[in-house]
Amino acid sequence: MAEQTYWRPGEEGEDLPATAAQIADALEMQKEREDFYPEEAPWEYTRADLAGQTRAQVSRIMDGLADGVC
């Protein structure tokens, strides 16, 4: 399986806005984490919260959401 990336060739390292696909994936990961750890305080990111972030910031949020789940 190919590695998922939200950057096109040549964009790596640029501080670009998060993509719609990345935001959708982060929201899905948030739901999966809530299902996996129901006793945890919920992560409460909204589409609007994530839309104001850069790709790198959303990537770090996704890393946090995946911690202990993946």
C-alpha positions as CSV (number, residue, x, y, z in Angstrom):
1,M,0.0,0.0,0.0
2,A,1.3,3.5,-0.9
3,E,2.0,5.9,1.9
4,Q,-0.7,8.6,2.2
5,T,0.6,12.1,1.6
6,Y,-1.2,15.5,1.4
7,W,1.7,17.2,-0.4
8,R,2.3,17.1,-4.1
9,P,5.9,16.8,-5.3
10,G,7.7,20.1,-4.7
11,E,5.4,21.2,-1.9
12,E,7.2,19.4,0.9
13,G,8.4,21.8,3.6
14,E,6.1,24.6,2.5
15,D,3.6,26.0,5.1
16,L,0.5,25.4,3.1
17,P,-3.2,25.3,4.3
18,A,-4.6,21.9,5.2
19,T,-6.4,20.1,2.3
20,A,-10.0,19.0,2.4
21,A,-8.9,15.4,2.2
22,Q,-6.6,15.8,5.2
23,I,-9.3,17.5,7.2
24,A,-11.8,14.7,6.4
25,D,-9.2,12.1,7.4
26,A,-8.4,13.9,10.7
27,L,-12.1,14.1,11.6
28,E,-12.5,10.4,10.8
29,M,-9.5,9.6,13.0
30,Q,-11.0,11.7,15.8
31,K,-14.2,9.6,15.6
32,E,-12.2,6.3,15.6
33,R,-10.2,7.5,18.6
34,E,-13.5,8.3,20.5
35,D,-14.7,4.8,19.6
36,F,-11.4,3.1,20.7
37,Y,-11.0,5.1,23.9
38,P,-14.6,6.0,25.1
39,E,-13.3,6.8,28.6
40,E,-11.0,9.6,27.4
41,A,-12.1,13.2,27.2
42,P,-13.2,13.7,23.7
43,W,-11.1,15.4,21.1
44,E,-13.2,18.3,19.9
45,Y,-11.8,19.4,16.6
46,T,-14.3,20.8,14.1
47,R,-13.9,21.2,10.3
48,A,-13.6,25.0,10.9
49,D,-10.8,24.5,13.5
50,L,-8.8,22.3,11.2
51,A,-9.4,24.5,8.1
52,G,-7.5,27.3,9.8
53,Q,-4.4,25.1,10.3
54,T,-1.5,24.3,8.0
55,R,-0.9,20.8,6.6
56,A,2.0,20.3,9.1
57,Q,-0.2,21.4,12.0
58,V,-3.0,19.0,11.0
59,S,-0.5,16.3,10.5
60,R,0.7,16.7,14.1
61,I,-2.9,16.6,15.3
62,M,-3.4,13.4,13.3
63,D,-0.2,11.9,14.9
64,G,-1.7,12.7,18.3
65,L,-5.0,11.1,17.4
66,A,-3.3,8.0,16.1
67,D,-1.2,7.6,19.2
68,G,-2.1,4.3,20.9
69,V,-4.8,3.5,18.3
70,C,-2.7,2.5,15.2
